[in-house]
Amino acid sequence: MGNAVQAVLAILIGVGGIIALFWILNAVVERLPKRQEERLKPYVFVGPSLAVVGLFLLYPAVLTVWFSFQTRVGTPDQEFTLDNYVYLFTDSRLHSALINNLLWIIVVPSVAVAIGLLVAVLSDRLKPTSEKIAKSLIFLPMAVSFVGASTIWLFIYAWRPPEVEQFGLLAALASVVGDPPSTPILQISDFRLNSFALMAVVIWMQAGFAMVLLSAAIKNVPEDTIEAARIDGASEVQIFWRVTVPQIKSTIVVVTTTILILVLKIFDVPRVMTSGDFDTNVIANIFYDQAFTFGDRGRASVVVVALIVMTLPFMYLNIKRFREQEAQR
Amino acid sequence: MSATTSAPESEEALGAKKAPPPSSEGGAGASWFARFALVLVCVIFTIPTLGLFISSFRPREDIITSGWWTVFVGRGLENFSLDNYQAVLDAGMGPSFVNSLAVAVPATVIPILAAAFAAYAFAWMDFKGRELLFVIFVGLLVVPLQVAFVPLTQLFNDLGVTNDFLKLWLAHAGFGMPLAVYILRNYIGSLPREVIESAKVDGASHFMTFWRLIIPLSVPALAAFAIFQFLWTWNDYLVALIFMTSGQEVVTVTLAELVGSRGQDWHLLTAGAFISMSVPLIVFFALQRFFVRGLTAGSVKG
């Protein structure tokens, strides 16, 4: 019970603290002469969020780049080195993980978008009630945490020796079709099969997200463009590829890049399901191990620098798109 | 970014907005193939959760000696109970659940309030560096969280910040802030100019305009972001794993630990997973429309 009281207190302090902060800052500025008040007030409003972002994203980003050139970070012997970059370009474990990340960013966004698109198109033709039920079922995994989803799928992939009854669905199905599997799927690294088994979890989670956005886009496609194609004698399949898809292209791009950025940093699923063993490691997990298991902050930082470099194109695209939107305002 | 929220809200993401095309016309409507494919996808997507859910009521022995699907032919139905839930609550899930709430509620309110103030300033106040500062927020949308962990662990150590909750609130506030500012600024900026100006004419200060006018008018965007951020912090594993160091735990960390240390104890894992998922599932079913809107709006986050 003490735990609950503590939690309520914590919530009150956290929520009350932020309200009090703005109230006090505002009260201080309002005491100033009118001119200064007008000039300072915007910064009072923007200040706290800027401070938080500066402290938690900007300052660490700069420090991370700096640490990537340092050895024995955090000790008195800290000094300049390029060893971390040598590690980045030569370590075979890291490269194996990079290959996995590459597979992840190719497979997961495309399959999730394909399933999302399929469901969006097909359910669009159902009665509203059936459409709603179908979409809710596909969308539900989105609410679950990565750890929860990993647990759910570990149960699907559960394996027991071939002599006894299988309680994992996948192994049970395999036993029905052919021989009972001799090894658990998460340990089969041939063709990176186990990595694909992990990707299935994230596809399962993200397909609903893709579906929701794509479905909204499809419903915005003007009916008359489809009608015109139909009158010209186009088949439903042709209409889909030549009329619908071109008109929802920008949404497809947004959804694909969003999922891509997500899987670039994928951590929870490999961490919980395989700990990165059996060739399933990914760079975010290597970062975690370097930083918090081996305590090598230089190496950890260089891995993050690699991650930042990979997200730079998306940062550029976001800003470009934002500028275009502003121009239209 | 085609999906950002703006003021006149009319999307109905999960329901059919447009009337379905008249049936039996030009091959539109659902063919048997379309129906079959859709049912198949739905079944495949539902089975994993369903299997875990059913298993969470079965005793330990039953779970590992027979598949959960055997209950459909009546095997072991009489053994169903809530014992697993009791066991996993006693094994640490109870306190973790409370901790998760204590992390997620302030970690949602803090960035929302701070971001709403900033969004108002970005949208309706003139000041030097306005555009540059906002572009910084846009650029930060995709920065990987991993940048923060090593420098901040060190910083928290140096400053002597030992309160886990404070660390997590601030960290989540920082990570959620770019998205919050971005969504809210787009929304608040699309409110009608006359409304804000008439308040000014009536002599209302910015502070009063903000509380009495902007906040009530922005409820849809605030709710959308609140749900996104709440679920994000509730479901977070990595940030909690790194910053919770004093032995307190949140549900995701406890569940992951159970998987690691008691991976064969499926009676605990199944029930534990459902306890950790209970809050997101309630949000999902109760607030589905806001939830969808929040996720759609969040689609630019990195």
Boltz contact constraints between the chains, C-beta under 6 A:
constraints:
  - contact:
      token1: [A, 3]
      token2: [B, 95]
      max_distance: 6.0
  - contact:
      token1: [A, 3]
      token2: [B, 98]
      max_distance: 6.0
  - contact:
      token1: [A, 4]
      token2: [B, 98]
      max_distance: 6.0
  - contact:
      token1: [A, 7]
      token2: [B, 98]
      max_distance: 6.0
  - contact:
      token1: [A, 7]
      token2: [B, 101]
      max_distance: 6.0
  - contact:
      token1: [A, 7]
      token2: [B, 102]
      max_distance: 6.0
  - contact:
      token1: [A, 10]
      token2: [B, 102]
      max_distance: 6.0
  - contact:
      token1: [A, 10]
      token2: [B, 165]
      max_distance: 6.0
  - contact:
      token1: [A, 11]
      token2: [B, 102]
      max_distance: 6.0
  - contact:
      token1: [A, 11]
      token2: [B, 105]
      max_distance: 6.0
  - contact:
      token1: [A, 11]
      token2: [B, 106]
      max_distance: 6.0
  - contact:
      token1: [A, 14]
      token2: [B, 106]
      max_distance: 6.0
  - contact:
      token1: [A, 14]
      token2: [B, 169]
      max_distance: 6.0
  - contact:
      token1: [A, 15]
      token2: [B, 106]
      max_distance: 6.0
  - contact:
      token1: [A, 15]
      token2: [B, 109]
      max_distance: 6.0
  - contact:
      token1: [A, 18]
      token2: [B, 110]
      max_distance: 6.0
  - contact:
      token1: [A, 18]
      token2: [B, 113]
      max_distance: 6.0
  - contact:
      token1: [A, 26]
      token2: [B, 207]
      max_distance: 6.0
  - contact:
      token1: [A, 41]
      token2: [B, 206]
      max_distance: 6.0
  - contact:
      token1: [A, 42]
      token2: [B, 121]
      max_distance: 6.0
  - contact:
      token1: [A, 42]
      token2: [B, 125]
      max_distance: 6.0
  - contact:
      token1: [A, 42]
      token2: [B, 127]
      max_distance: 6.0
  - contact:
      token1: [A, 45]
      token2: [B, 117]
      max_distance: 6.0
  - contact:
      token1: [A, 45]
      token2: [B, 121]
      max_distance: 6.0
  - contact:
      token1: [A, 46]
      token2: [B, 118]
      max_distance: 6.0
  - contact:
      token1: [A, 46]
      token2: [B, 121]
      max_distance: 6.0
  - contact:
      token1: [A, 48]
      token2: [B, 114]
      max_distance: 6.0
  - contact:
      token1: [A, 49]
      token2: [B, 114]
      max_distance: 6.0
  - contact:
      token1: [A, 49]
      token2: [B, 115]
      max_distance: 6.0
  - contact:
      token1: [A, 49]
      token2: [B, 118]
      max_distance: 6.0
  - contact:
      token1: [A, 49]
      token2: [B, 177]
      max_distance: 6.0
  - contact:
      token1: [A, 49]
      token2: [B, 181]
      max_distance: 6.0
  - contact:
      token1: [A, 52]
      token2: [B, 173]
      max_distance: 6.0
  - contact:
      token1: [A, 52]
      token2: [B, 174]
      max_distance: 6.0
  - contact:
      token1: [A, 52]
      token2: [B, 177]
      max_distance: 6.0
  - contact:
      token1: [A, 53]
      token2: [B, 174]
      max_distance: 6.0
  - contact:
      token1: [A, 53]
      token2: [B, 177]
      max_distance: 6.0
  - contact:
      token1: [A, 56]
      token2: [B, 148]
      max_distance: 6.0
  - contact:
      token1: [A, 56]
      token2: [B, 174]
      max_distance: 6.0
  - contact:
      token1: [A, 57]
      token2: [B, 140]
      max_distance: 6.0
  - contact:
      token1: [A, 57]
      token2: [B, 143]
      max_distance: 6.0
  - contact:
      token1: [A, 57]
      token2: [B, 174]
      max_distance: 6.0
  - contact:
      token1: [A, 60]
      token2: [B, 147]
      max_distance: 6.0
  - contact:
      token1: [A, 60]
      token2: [B, 148]
      max_distance: 6.0
  - contact:
      token1: [A, 60]
      token2: [B, 151]
      max_distance: 6.0
  - contact:
      token1: [A, 60]
      token2: [B, 152]
      max_distance: 6.0
  - contact:
      token1: [A, 61]
      token2: [B, 147]
      max_distance: 6.0
  - contact:
      token1: [A, 63]
      token2: [B, 151]
      max_distance: 6.0
  - contact:
      token1: [A, 64]
      token2: [B, 147]
      max_distance: 6.0
  - contact:
      token1: [A, 74]
      token2: [B, 154]
      max_distance: 6.0
  - contact:
      token1: [A, 119]
      token2: [B, 41]
      max_distance: 6.0
  - contact:
      token1: [A, 122]
      token2: [B, 34]
      max_distance: 6.0
  - contact:
      token1: [A, 122]
      token2: [B, 38]
      max_distance: 6.0
  - contact:
      token1: [A, 125]
      token2: [B, 29]
      max_distance: 6.0
  - contact:
      token1: [A, 125]
      token2: [B, 30]
      max_distance: 6.0
  - contact:
      token1: [A, 126]
      token2: [B, 30]
      max_distance: 6.0
  - contact:
      token1: [A, 128]
      token2: [B, 16]
      max_distance: 6.0
  - contact:
      token1: [A, 131]
      token2: [B, 16]
      max_distance: 6.0
  - contact:
      token1: [A, 132]
      token2: [B, 14]
      max_distance: 6.0
  - contact:
      token1: [A, 132]
      token2: [B, 15]
      max_distance: 6.0
  - contact:
      token1: [A, 134]
      token2: [B, 38]
      max_distance: 6.0
  - contact:
      token1: [A, 134]
      token2: [B, 42]
      max_distance: 6.0
  - contact:
      token1: [A, 135]
      token2: [B, 14]
      max_distance: 6.0
  - contact:
      token1: [A, 137]
      token2: [B, 42]
      max_distance: 6.0
  - contact:
      token1: [A, 137]
      token2: [B, 45]
      max_distance: 6.0
  - contact:
      token1: [A, 137]
      token2: [B, 46]
      max_distance: 6.0
  - contact:
      token1: [A, 138]
      token2: [B, 45]
      max_distance: 6.0
  - contact:
      token1: [A, 143]
      token2: [B, 280]
      max_distance: 6.0
  - contact:
      token1: [A, 143]
      token2: [B, 281]
      max_distance: 6.0
  - contact:
      token1: [A, 143]
      token2: [B, 284]
      max_distance: 6.0
  - contact:
      token1: [A, 144]
      token2: [B, 277]
      max_distance: 6.0
  - contact:
      token1: [A, 145]
      token2: [B, 235]
      max_distance: 6.0
  - contact:
      token1: [A, 145]
      token2: [B, 252]
      max_distance: 6.0
  - contact:
      token1: [A, 147]
      token2: [B, 237]
      max_distance: 6.0
  - contact:
      token1: [A, 147]
      token2: [B, 252]
      max_distance: 6.0
  - contact:
      token1: [A, 147]
      token2: [B, 255]
      max_distance: 6.0
  - contact:
      token1: [A, 147]
      token2: [B, 256]
      max_distance: 6.0
  - contact:
      token1: [A, 148]
      token2: [B, 273]
      max_distance: 6.0
  - contact:
      token1: [A, 148]
      token2: [B, 276]
      max_distance: 6.0
  - contact:
      token1: [A, 148]
      token2: [B, 277]
      max_distance: 6.0
  - contact:
      token1: [A, 151]
      token2: [B, 269]
      max_distance: 6.0
  - contact:
      token1: [A, 151]
      token2: [B, 273]
      max_distance: 6.0
  - contact:
      token1: [A, 152]
      token2: [B, 48]
      max_distance: 6.0
  - contact:
      token1: [A, 152]
      token2: [B, 52]
      max_distance: 6.0
  - contact:
      token1: [A, 155]
      token2: [B, 52]
      max_distance: 6.0
  - contact:
      token1: [A, 156]
      token2: [B, 48]
      max_distance: 6.0
  - contact:
      token1: [A, 167]
      token2: [B, 64]
      max_distance: 6.0
  - contact:
      token1: [A, 167]
      token2: [B, 67]
      max_distance: 6.0
  - contact:
      token1: [A, 172]
      token2: [B, 67]
      max_distance: 6.0
  - contact:
      token1: [A, 212]
      token2: [B, 13]
      max_distance: 6.0
  - contact:
      token1: [A, 212]
      token2: [B, 292]
      max_distance: 6.0
  - contact:
      token1: [A, 213]
      token2: [B, 3]
      max_distance: 6.0
  - contact:
      token1: [A, 213]
      token2: [B, 296]
      max_distance: 6.0
  - contact:
      token1: [A, 216]
      token2: [B, 11]
      max_distance: 6.0
  - contact:
      token1: [A, 216]
      token2: [B, 13]
      max_distance: 6.0
  - contact:
      token1: [A, 219]
      token2: [B, 17]
      max_distance: 6.0
  - contact:
      token1: [A, 219]
      token2: [B, 18]
      max_distance: 6.0
  - contact:
      token1: [A, 230]
      token2: [B, 26]
      max_distance: 6.0
  - contact:
      token1: [A, 236]
      token2: [B, 27]
      max_distance: 6.0
  - contact:
      token1: [A, 250]
      token2: [B, 2]
      max_distance: 6.0
  - contact:
      token1: [A, 251]
      token2: [B, 2]
      max_distance: 6.0
  - contact:
      token1: [A, 254]
      token2: [B, 2]
      max_distance: 6.0
  - contact:
      token1: [A, 258]
      token2: [B, 299]
      max_distance: 6.0
  - contact:
      token1: [A, 261]
      token2: [B, 142]
      max_distance: 6.0
  - contact:
      token1: [A, 261]
      token2: [B, 302]
      max_distance: 6.0
  - contact:
      token1: [A, 265]
      token2: [B, 144]
      max_distance: 6.0
  - contact:
      token1: [A, 267]
      token2: [B, 238]
      max_distance: 6.0
  - contact:
      token1: [A, 268]
      token2: [B, 237]
      max_distance: 6.0
  - contact:
      token1: [A, 272]
      token2: [B, 256]
      max_distance: 6.0
  - contact:
      token1: [A, 272]
      token2: [B, 259]
      max_distance: 6.0
  - contact:
      token1: [A, 287]
      token2: [B, 146]
      max_distance: 6.0
  - contact:
      token1: [A, 291]
      token2: [B, 150]
      max_distance: 6.0
  - contact:
      token1: [A, 297]
      token2: [B, 150]
      max_distance: 6.0
  - contact:
      token1: [A, 300]
      token2: [B, 150]
      max_distance: 6.0
  - contact:
      token1: [A, 301]
      token2: [B, 150]
      max_distance: 6.0
  - contact:
      token1: [A, 304]
      token2: [B, 146]
      max_distance: 6.0
  - contact:
      token1: [A, 304]
      token2: [B, 147]
      max_distance: 6.0
  - contact:
      token1: [A, 307]
      token2: [B, 144]
      max_distance: 6.0
  - contact:
      token1: [A, 307]
      token2: [B, 146]
      max_distance: 6.0
  - contact:
      token1: [A, 311]
      token2: [B, 142]
      max_distance: 6.0
  - contact:
      token1: [A, 314]
      token2: [B, 142]
      max_distance: 6.0
  - contact:
      token1: [A, 315]
      token2: [B, 139]
      max_distance: 6.0
  - contact:
      token1: [A, 315]
      token2: [B, 142]
      max_distance: 6.0
  - contact:
      token1: [A, 318]
      token2: [B, 138]
      max_distance: 6.0
  - contact:
      token1: [A, 318]
      token2: [B, 141]
      max_distance: 6.0
  - contact:
      token1: [A, 319]
      token2: [B, 135]
      max_distance: 6.0
  - contact:
      token1: [A, 319]
      token2: [B, 138]
      max_distance: 6.0
  - contact:
      token1: [A, 319]
      token2: [B, 139]
      max_distance: 6.0
  - contact:
      token1: [A, 321]
      token2: [B, 1]
      max_distance: 6.0
  - contact:
      token1: [A, 322]
      token2: [B, 138]
      max_distance: 6.0
